[in-house]
Amino acid sequence: MIIETLANQFFRVRETGDPSAAHVWLGIEVKRVRGAYVPKAKAREILVRKLGTRMVEAA
């Protein structure tokens, strides 16, 4: 799933699988190129807060 944060960043995210981390996703930053989302250069997987995000594209 692709989400947009309050900082206008786009991430491809997935659930962490850990109940104590239910307030965050694991995500990698992406950019839009020719109608598709591709990972940014040197992007790595980080924790992304769910609060204040909106879903842009479902998986």
Backbone as numpy.savetxt, mean C-alpha at the origin, in Angstrom:
# Nx Ny Nz CAx CAy CAz Cx Cy Cz
-4.11 -5.30 -3.39 -4.96 -4.14 -3.39 -4.06 -2.91 -3.39
-4.47 -1.90 -4.11 -3.74 -0.63 -4.17 -4.48 0.38 -3.30
-3.75 1.05 -2.41 -4.35 2.06 -1.54 -3.60 3.38 -1.69
-4.28 4.47 -1.31 -3.66 5.79 -1.29 -3.68 6.30 0.15
-2.56 6.81 0.63 -2.47 7.32 1.99 -2.84 8.80 2.03
-2.91 9.34 3.23 -3.18 10.77 3.39 -2.07 11.63 2.80
-0.88 11.06 2.64 0.26 11.78 2.06 0.30 11.63 0.54
-0.79 11.13 -0.05 -0.92 10.93 -1.50 0.12 9.97 -2.07
0.50 8.96 -1.29 1.40 7.91 -1.76 0.55 6.69 -2.07
0.96 5.91 -3.06 0.26 4.70 -3.44 1.06 3.49 -3.01
0.37 2.47 -2.46 1.01 1.25 -2.00 0.22 0.04 -2.46
0.93 -1.03 -2.83 0.31 -2.34 -3.03 0.45 -3.04 -1.68
-0.68 -3.40 -1.07 -0.66 -3.88 0.31 -1.24 -5.28 0.44
-0.90 -5.90 1.58 -1.46 -7.19 1.98 -1.53 -7.20 3.50
-2.34 -8.09 4.04 -2.48 -8.21 5.49 -1.19 -8.76 6.10
-0.93 -8.41 7.36 0.28 -8.87 8.03 0.15 -10.30 8.52
-1.07 -10.74 8.85 -1.27 -12.07 9.39 -1.01 -12.15 10.88
-0.76 -11.03 11.52 -0.48 -10.96 12.95 -1.61 -10.18 13.62
-2.35 -10.81 14.55 -3.47 -10.10 15.20 -3.04 -8.84 15.95
-1.83 -8.79 16.45 -1.38 -7.60 17.18 -1.05 -6.45 16.23
-0.96 -6.73 14.94 -0.67 -5.70 13.94 -1.86 -5.51 13.00
-3.07 -5.63 13.53 -4.28 -5.53 12.70 -4.52 -4.10 12.20
-3.83 -3.12 12.76 -4.02 -1.72 12.37 -3.11 -1.29 11.22
-2.30 -2.21 10.70 -1.37 -1.88 9.61 -1.41 -2.94 8.52
-0.95 -2.56 7.34 -0.74 -3.49 6.23 0.75 -3.56 5.95
1.18 -4.61 5.27 2.52 -4.66 4.69 2.37 -4.15 3.27
3.14 -3.15 2.89 2.97 -2.57 1.56 4.27 -2.15 0.93
4.25 -2.10 -0.39 5.39 -1.62 -1.17 4.90 -0.44 -2.00
5.68 0.64 -2.02 5.26 1.86 -2.72 5.28 1.63 -4.23
4.23 2.10 -4.90 4.09 1.93 -6.34 3.81 3.28 -6.99
3.96 3.32 -8.32 3.60 4.51 -9.10 2.77 4.06 -10.28
2.02 4.99 -10.83 1.15 4.67 -11.96 1.89 4.95 -13.26
2.00 3.93 -14.10 2.68 4.03 -15.39 1.79 3.41 -16.45
1.33 4.23 -17.40 0.50 3.76 -18.51 -0.70 2.93 -18.04
-1.38 3.40 -17.02 -2.59 2.74 -16.57 -2.37 1.56 -15.64
-1.13 1.26 -15.28 -0.83 0.15 -14.37 0.01 0.68 -13.21
0.04 -0.07 -12.13 0.85 0.30 -10.98 2.09 -0.57 -10.95
3.26 0.07 -10.90 4.54 -0.65 -10.87 5.32 -0.19 -9.64
6.10 -1.10 -9.04 6.89 -0.71 -7.86 7.89 0.40 -8.20
8.06 1.32 -7.26 9.04 2.39 -7.44 10.44 1.80 -7.32
11.42 2.48 -7.90 12.81 2.04 -7.82 13.25 2.02 -6.35
13.93 0.98 -5.97 14.46 0.80 -4.61 13.37 0.73 -3.55
12.13 0.43 -3.93 11.04 0.31 -2.96 11.21 -0.98 -2.18
10.89 -0.92 -0.90 10.94 -2.12 -0.07 9.65 -2.21 0.72
9.35 -3.38 1.24 8.11 -3.59 1.96 8.19 -2.92 3.34
7.18 -2.10 3.65 7.13 -1.39 4.92 5.73 -1.54 5.51
5.57 -1.14 6.77 4.26 -1.12 7.40 3.54 0.17 7.03
2.27 0.05 6.63 1.46 1.20 6.22 0.22 1.21 7.11
-0.03 2.33 7.79 -1.20 2.45 8.67 -2.49 2.42 7.86
-3.49 1.72 8.38 -4.79 1.64 7.71 -5.59 2.93 7.89
-5.39 3.60 9.00 -6.15 4.81 9.32 -5.90 5.89 8.27
-6.94 6.40 7.68 -6.82 7.50 6.73 -6.46 7.09 5.32
-6.57 5.81 4.99 -6.27 5.38 3.62 -7.56 5.14 2.86
-7.45 5.14 1.55 -8.61 4.78 0.74 -8.17 3.79 -0.33
-9.06 2.85 -0.64 -8.75 1.84 -1.64 -8.91 2.45 -3.03
-7.89 2.28 -3.86 -7.91 2.80 -5.22 -8.28 1.69 -6.20
-7.72 0.51 -5.98 -7.95 -0.61 -6.89 -7.93 -1.90 -6.09
-8.95 -2.74 -6.28 -8.99 -4.03 -5.58 -8.12 -5.04 -6.31
-7.66 -6.00 -5.55 -6.78 -7.03 -6.15 -7.58 -8.09 -6.85
